[in-house]
Amino acid sequence: MPASAYLELMPEDFSEESRWKSDVSTFDSGREQRRGRWASDRKIYHYNYPNAIDSQITDLFDYWTARKGNWESFYLAVPPYLTHSETVSGAGSIVLTDGIKPSPNNMTVRLDGNLVSGWSYDESSKTITFVSPLTGSLVVTFVELKLVRFLSEVYSRDWMVFLVTSQTLDFIEIK
């Protein structure tokens, strides 16, 4: 899955909560009957970014529009993001030893802050191999991807600005 196939937000402005769905029936006698509707909880992810600039709001609103509001699900990179950093000099490959279990679908490789293409990952040996040797500050970032939808169905661009900067923009996990 290419990096553009998921939404990545600022990790410091992110929180989550668990929700359970139950049906409660109240009888004439006042007795209640409760039935759980979900076998496990669903996470609600809250995003708030009070210092968002106009282009970031526009990108987020365009992303919401492209998914038809809360109609289409998508992958959300859920913080905390894990990183592996090292300085390399002419490296053709590196071995990840951090106890992290990445896959090529949820990792990015940057050299001196610039995205690196032309690499492959061998899960059995935990080795990233580069097409050409690299020299510089290498950072590999791993994200946990959750399948989510936007929680709200009615947004305007102004409402999106209000939610992101003053309240929270919410996503619900899809299981």
Phi and psi in degrees as GROMACS dihedral restraints (atoms count N, CA, C in turn):
[ dihedral_restraints ]
;  ai    aj    ak    al  type     phi  dphi    fc
    3     4     5     6     1   -68.4    20    10
    4     5     6     7     1   158.7    20    10
    6     7     8     9     1   -57.9    20    10
    7     8     9    10     1   -29.9    20    10
    9    10    11    12     1   -72.8    20    10
   10    11    12    13     1    -7.5    20    10
   12    13    14    15     1   -81.9    20    10
   13    14    15    16     1    -1.7    20    10
   15    16    17    18     1  -136.7    20    10
   16    17    18    19     1   159.1    20    10
   18    19    20    21     1   -97.6    20    10
   19    20    21    22     1   126.0    20    10
   21    22    23    24     1  -118.0    20    10
   22    23    24    25     1   125.1    20    10
   24    25    26    27     1  -114.2    20    10
   25    26    27    28     1   169.8    20    10
   27    28    29    30     1   -65.9    20    10
   28    29    30    31     1   121.4    20    10
   30    31    32    33     1   -67.3    20    10
   31    32    33    34     1   -27.1    20    10
   33    34    35    36     1   -75.1    20    10
   34    35    36    37     1   -10.1    20    10
   36    37    38    39     1  -114.2    20    10
   37    38    39    40     1    39.4    20    10
   39    40    41    42     1  -130.9    20    10
   40    41    42    43     1   137.5    20    10
   42    43    44    45     1  -144.5    20    10
   43    44    45    46     1   166.9    20    10
   45    46    47    48     1  -141.4    20    10
   46    47    48    49     1   158.6    20    10
   48    49    50    51     1  -144.3    20    10
   49    50    51    52     1   161.2    20    10
   51    52    53    54     1  -102.6    20    10
   52    53    54    55     1   141.1    20    10
   54    55    56    57     1  -129.9    20    10
   55    56    57    58     1   144.2    20    10
   57    58    59    60     1  -117.8    20    10
   58    59    60    61     1   146.1    20    10
   60    61    62    63     1  -109.3    20    10
   61    62    63    64     1   126.5    20    10
   63    64    65    66     1  -135.2    20    10
   64    65    66    67     1   146.8    20    10
   66    67    68    69     1  -100.2    20    10
   67    68    69    70     1   130.6    20    10
   69    70    71    72     1  -118.6    20    10
   70    71    72    73     1   119.4    20    10
   72    73    74    75     1  -108.6    20    10
   73    74    75    76     1   126.5    20    10
   75    76    77    78     1  -106.1    20    10
   76    77    78    79     1   125.6    20    10
   78    79    80    81     1   -89.9    20    10
   79    80    81    82     1   165.9    20    10
   81    82    83    84     1   -56.9    20    10
   82    83    84    85     1   -31.1    20    10
   84    85    86    87     1   -73.7    20    10
   85    86    87    88     1   -10.3    20    10
   87    88    89    90     1    97.1    20    10
   88    89    90    91     1   -12.2    20    10
   90    91    92    93     1   -68.9    20    10
   91    92    93    94     1   143.5    20    10
   93    94    95    96     1  -113.3    20    10
   94    95    96    97     1   145.4    20    10
   96    97    98    99     1  -120.8    20    10
   97    98    99   100     1   130.2    20    10
   99   100   101   102     1  -116.8    20    10
  100   101   102   103     1   136.5    20    10
  102   103   104   105     1  -131.5    20    10
  103   104   105   106     1   128.2    20    10
  105   106   107   108     1   -76.9    20    10
  106   107   108   109     1   133.8    20    10
  108   109   110   111     1   -98.2    20    10
  109   110   111   112     1   -18.7    20    10
  111   112   113   114     1  -120.1    20    10
  112   113   114   115     1   140.7    20    10
  114   115   116   117     1   -72.5    20    10
  115   116   117   118     1   -25.4    20    10
  117   118   119   120     1  -144.2    20    10
  118   119   120   121     1   169.3    20    10
  120   121   122   123     1   -70.3    20    10
  121   122   123   124     1   161.0    20    10
  123   124   125   126     1  -115.8    20    10
  124   125   126   127     1   140.0    20    10
  126   127   128   129     1   -86.0    20    10
  127   128   129   130     1   139.8    20    10
  129   130   131   132     1  -111.2    20    10
  130   131   132   133     1   124.2    20    10
  132   133   134   135     1  -103.5    20    10
  133   134   135   136     1   129.2    20    10
  135   136   137   138     1  -108.6    20    10
  136   137   138   139     1   132.1    20    10
  138   139   140   141     1  -122.3    20    10
  139   140   141   142     1   126.4    20    10
  141   142   143   144     1  -136.1    20    10
  142   143   144   145     1   129.4    20    10
  144   145   146   147     1  -139.3    20    10
  145   146   147   148     1    81.2    20    10
  147   148   149   150     1   -62.0    20    10
  148   149   150   151     1   -22.7    20    10
  150   151   152   153     1  -101.2    20    10
  151   152   153   154     1    21.1    20    10
  153   154   155   156     1   -61.6    20    10
  154   155   156   157     1   138.8    20    10
  156   157   158   159     1   -94.6    20    10
  157   158   159   160     1   165.7    20    10
  159   160   161   162     1   -55.3    20    10
  160   161   162   163     1   -41.7    20    10
  162   163   164   165     1   -66.3    20    10
  163   164   165   166     1   -34.1    20    10
  165   166   167   168     1   -68.1    20    10
  166   167   168   169     1   -40.1    20    10
  168   169   170   171     1   -64.0    20    10
  169   170   171   172     1   -43.4    20    10
  171   172   173   174     1   -61.6    20    10
  172   173   174   175     1   -44.8    20    10
  174   175   176   177     1   -60.6    20    10
  175   176   177   178     1   -43.3    20    10
  177   178   179   180     1   -66.4    20    10
  178   179   180   181     1   -42.1    20    10
  180   181   182   183     1   -65.1    20    10
  181   182   183   184     1   -40.6    20    10
  183   184   185   186     1   -63.4    20    10
  184   185   186   187     1   -38.4    20    10
  186   187   188   189     1   -63.4    20    10
  187   188   189   190     1   -44.4    20    10
  189   190   191   192     1   -62.1    20    10
  190   191   192   193     1   -44.2    20    10
  192   193   194   195     1   -63.4    20    10
  193   194   195   196     1   -42.3    20    10
  195   196   197   198     1   -63.3    20    10
  196   197   198   199     1   -26.1    20    10
  198   199   200   201     1   -96.4    20    10
  199   200   201   202     1    11.5    20    10
  201   202   203   204     1    56.8    20    10
  202   203   204   205     1    48.5    20    10
  204   205   206   207     1    69.9    20    10
  205   206   207   208     1  -123.8    20    10
  207   208   209   210     1   -97.2    20    10
  208   209   210   211     1    19.5    20    10
  210   211   212   213     1   -75.4    20    10
  211   212   213   214     1   -53.5    20    10
  213   214   215   216     1   -95.7    20    10
  214   215   216   217     1   139.9    20    10
  216   217   218   219     1   -87.0    20    10
  217   218   219   220     1   163.2    20    10
  219   220   221   222     1  -156.8    20    10
  220   221   222   223     1   169.6    20    10
  222   223   224   225     1   -91.8    20    10
  223   224   225   226     1   134.5    20    10
  225   226   227   228     1  -116.6    20    10
  226   227   228   229     1   128.6    20    10
  228   229   230   231     1   -76.5    20    10
  229   230   231   232     1   115.0    20    10
  231   232   233   234     1   -98.9    20    10
  232   233   234   235     1   121.8    20    10
  234   235   236   237     1   -65.0    20    10
  235   236   237   238     1   160.6    20    10
  237   238   239   240     1   -80.2    20    10
  238   239   240   241     1   145.9    20    10
  240   241   242   243     1   -84.7    20    10
  241   242   243   244     1   137.9    20    10
  243   244   245   246     1   -99.3    20    10
  244   245   246   247     1   142.9    20    10
  246   247   248   249     1  -131.9    20    10
  247   248   249   250     1   152.3    20    10
  249   250   251   252     1  -123.4    20    10
  250   251   252   253     1   121.1    20    10
  252   253   254   255     1  -122.1    20    10
  253   254   255   256     1   141.9    20    10
  255   256   257   258     1  -162.4    20    10
  256   257   258   259     1   155.1    20    10
  258   259   260   261     1   -93.3    20    10
  259   260   261   262     1   129.2    20    10
  261   262   263   264     1  -119.2    20    10
  262   263   264   265     1   151.5    20    10
  264   265   266   267     1  -137.3    20    10
  265   266   267   268     1   103.0    20    10
  267   268   269   270     1    67.8    20    10
  268   269   270   271     1    28.9    20    10
  270   271   272   273     1   -77.2    20    10
  271   272   273   274     1   131.6    20    10
  273   274   275   276     1   -95.4    20    10
  274   275   276   277     1   -16.6    20    10
  276   277   278   279     1  -163.0    20    10
  277   278   279   280     1   160.7    20    10
  279   280   281   282     1  -136.3    20    10
  280   281   282   283     1   154.4    20    10
  282   283   284   285     1  -110.9    20    10
  283   284   285   286     1   130.2    20    10
  285   286   287   288     1   -85.4    20    10
  286   287   288   289     1   123.9    20    10
  288   289   290   291     1  -122.9    20    10
  289   290   291   292     1    12.9    20    10
  291   292   293   294     1   -82.0    20    10
  292   293   294   295     1     2.6    20    10
  294   295   296   297     1    79.2    20    10
  295   296   297   298     1     7.3    20    10
  297   298   299   300     1   -83.8    20    10
  298   299   300   301     1   141.1    20    10
  300   301   302   303     1  -114.1    20    10
  301   302   303   304     1    79.5    20    10
  303   304   305   306     1   -83.7    20    10
  304   305   306   307     1   172.4    20    10
  306   307   308   309     1  -136.7    20    10
  307   308   309   310     1   159.1    20    10
  309   310   311   312     1   -62.1    20    10
  310   311   312   313     1   -16.9    20    10
  312   313   314   315     1   -76.2    20    10
  313   314   315   316     1   -17.7    20    10
  315   316   317   318     1  -130.6    20    10
  316   317   318   319     1    32.6    20    10
  318   319   320   321     1  -135.9    20    10
  319   320   321   322     1   148.0    20    10
  321   322   323   324     1  -125.4    20    10
  322   323   324   325     1   149.7    20    10
  324   325   326   327     1  -121.2    20    10
  325   326   327   328     1   127.1    20    10
  327   328   329   330     1  -126.7    20    10
  328   329   330   331     1   140.1    20    10
  330   331   332   333     1  -118.9    20    10
  331   332   333   334     1   119.8    20    10
  333   334   335   336     1    51.0    20    10
  334   335   336   337     1    38.5    20    10
  336   337   338   339     1    86.9    20    10
  337   338   339   340     1    -9.7    20    10
  339   340   341   342     1   -99.6    20    10
  340   341   342   343     1   137.9    20    10
  342   343   344   345     1   -63.0    20    10
  343   344   345   346     1   132.7    20    10
  345   346   347   348     1  -102.7    20    10
  346   347   348   349     1   131.2    20    10
  348   349   350   351     1  -111.3    20    10
  349   350   351   352     1   172.4    20    10
  351   352   353   354     1    77.9    20    10
  352   353   354   355     1    50.7    20    10
  354   355   356   357     1  -139.3    20    10
  355   356   357   358     1   158.9    20    10
  357   358   359   360     1  -135.8    20    10
  358   359   360   361     1   158.9    20    10
  360   361   362   363     1  -127.3    20    10
  361   362   363   364     1   129.4    20    10
  363   364   365   366     1  -104.1    20    10
  364   365   366   367     1   110.3    20    10
  366   367   368   369     1   -65.4    20    10
  367   368   369   370     1   -33.3    20    10
  369   370   371   372     1   -68.9    20    10
  370   371   372   373     1   -38.2    20    10
  372   373   374   375     1  -100.9    20    10
  373   374   375   376     1    -2.7    20    10
  375   376   377   378     1    55.7    20    10
  376   377   378   379     1    40.0    20    10
  378   379   380   381     1  -112.4    20    10
  379   380   381   382     1   131.3    20    10
  381   382   383   384     1   -99.8    20    10
  382   383   384   385     1   123.9    20    10
  384   385   386   387     1  -111.0    20    10
  385   386   387   388     1   133.8    20    10
  387   388   389   390     1  -102.5    20    10
  388   389   390   391     1   147.4    20    10
  390   391   392   393     1   -63.8    20    10
  391   392   393   394     1   -41.0    20    10
  393   394   395   396     1  -130.1    20    10
  394   395   396   397     1   150.9    20    10
  396   397   398   399     1   -59.4    20    10
  397   398   399   400     1   146.0    20    10
  399   400   401   402     1  -117.6    20    10
  400   401   402   403     1   146.1    20    10
  402   403   404   405     1  -135.2    20    10
  403   404   405   406     1   127.1    20    10
  405   406   407   408     1   144.0    20    10
  406   407   408   409     1  -161.9    20    10
  408   409   410   411     1   -91.7    20    10
  409   410   411   412     1   111.2    20    10
  411   412   413   414     1  -101.2    20    10
  412   413   414   415     1   129.5    20    10
  414   415   416   417     1  -129.0    20    10
  415   416   417   418     1   124.0    20    10
  417   418   419   420     1  -107.9    20    10
  418   419   420   421     1   124.6    20    10
  420   421   422   423     1  -111.4    20    10
  421   422   423   424     1   135.8    20    10
  423   424   425   426     1  -118.7    20    10
  424   425   426   427     1   134.7    20    10
  426   427   428   429     1  -123.0    20    10
  427   428   429   430     1   148.1    20    10
  429   430   431   432     1   -91.1    20    10
  430   431   432   433     1   125.2    20    10
  432   433   434   435     1  -100.4    20    10
  433   434   435   436     1   128.9    20    10
  435   436   437   438     1  -117.9    20    10
  436   437   438   439     1   138.0    20    10
  438   439   440   441     1   -79.4    20    10
  439   440   441   442     1   120.4    20    10
  441   442   443   444     1  -137.8    20    10
  442   443   444   445     1   171.8    20    10
  444   445   446   447     1  -133.0    20    10
  445   446   447   448     1   157.2    20    10
  447   448   449   450     1   -64.5    20    10
  448   449   450   451     1   140.3    20    10
  450   451   452   453     1   -77.5    20    10
  451   452   453   454     1   -38.1    20    10
  453   454   455   456     1   -90.7    20    10
  454   455   456   457     1   150.4    20    10
  456   457   458   459     1  -107.6    20    10
  457   458   459   460     1   -11.8    20    10
  459   460   461   462     1  -120.7    20    10
  460   461   462   463     1   111.4    20    10
  462   463   464   465     1  -136.7    20    10
  463   464   465   466     1   147.7    20    10
  465   466   467   468     1  -117.7    20    10
  466   467   468   469     1   170.7    20    10
  468   469   470   471     1   -61.9    20    10
  469   470   471   472     1   -40.6    20    10
  471   472   473   474     1   -63.5    20    10
  472   473   474   475     1   -38.5    20    10
  474   475   476   477     1   -66.1    20    10
  475   476   477   478     1   -39.0    20    10
  477   478   479   480     1   -61.4    20    10
  478   479   480   481     1   -44.1    20    10
  480   481   482   483     1   -58.9    20    10
  481   482   483   484     1   -46.7    20    10
  483   484   485   486     1   -60.3    20    10
  484   485   486   487     1   -48.5    20    10
  486   487   488   489     1   -62.7    20    10
  487   488   489   490     1   -47.7    20    10
  489   490   491   492     1   -68.8    20    10
  490   491   492   493     1   -38.0    20    10
  492   493   494   495     1   -92.5    20    10
  493   494   495   496     1   -26.3    20    10
  495   496   497   498     1  -115.5    20    10
  496   497   498   499     1   -34.2    20    10
  498   499   500   501     1  -116.7    20    10
  499   500   501   502     1  -133.4    20    10
  501   502   503   504     1  -137.8    20    10
  502   503   504   505     1   147.6    20    10
  504   505   506   507     1   -97.3    20    10
  505   506   507   508     1   123.7    20    10
  507   508   509   510     1  -110.3    20    10
  508   509   510   511     1   144.4    20    10
  510   511   512   513     1  -125.5    20    10
  511   512   513   514     1   144.3    20    10
  513   514   515   516     1  -114.9    20    10
  514   515   516   517     1   135.8    20    10
  516   517   518   519     1   -70.4    20    10
  517   518   519   520     1   139.1    20    10
  519   520   521   522     1  -105.6    20    10
  520   521   522   523     1   128.6    20    10
